[in-house]
């Protein structure tokens, strides 16, 4: 019996070793493009075309300054529009999720199912109608042309997460609040929101990443370079003679990713908690 147990333990240890090796390999494969992106960011075009696989010699640190000069305003535009859309999404989705989770009213399930059905519509199908609507409202080439569609476009998935999470909150908290004379808005703001910080941070991170990386919609509705977002601005590294400056462009890619890295660094703990604390339960 003891020999069988030792054999099973050796098999488990061997399996875990293979799992660790595979995970390490996947981690290396993930970071290889990022590492080479940094190498390319420190080269000029001559080094890239002539010695593509070699290390930079000399190091072109000025590429980061050249890249920052091109994208600093688009980065600010992306932060403003993505942040405003995220706040709007959180506000409306949390309120709607609270209503769907804590209240009963006629047609609730039918309405909720109809909203979730919008997830099956590919976003590309709504591109032309949304553009026509923006033109009709006179919002083309403004921040609102980005904020309003991004706010509405993130409602369905955010509502799904918020409603599922709010439904797991203990009813006793809300009963005690009603006994103390709290209104529904007070119960939402003082009980539901503080207890739901993990899922709200999850929604915020998902929406910020999705909107910050948007390319097609800003390219369609924003024509002024001063209002353009960073995903579009990263394509504008062509010199006066028609040659693309690859080094500064790669450096700009790295600089453009810094806000998302900072965001995820501060919100990672709540993000993981939101995904594992019932936010994805039906």
Secondary structure, DSSP 8 states (H G I E B T S, - for coil): -HHHHHHHHHHHHHHHHHHHHHHHHHHHHHHHHHHHHHHHHT--HHHHHHSTTS--SS--THHHHHHHHHHHHHHHHHHHHHHHHHHHHHHHHHHHHHHHHH---TTHHHHHHHHHGGGGS-GGGGHHHHHHHHHHHT-TTSTHHHHHHHHHHTHHHHHHHHHHHHTTS-HHHHHHHHHTT--HHHHIIIIIHHHTHHHHHHHHHHHHHHHHT--HHHHHH---GGG--HHHHTT--B-TTS-B-HHHHHHHHHHHHHHHHHHHHHHHHHHHHHHHTTTT--
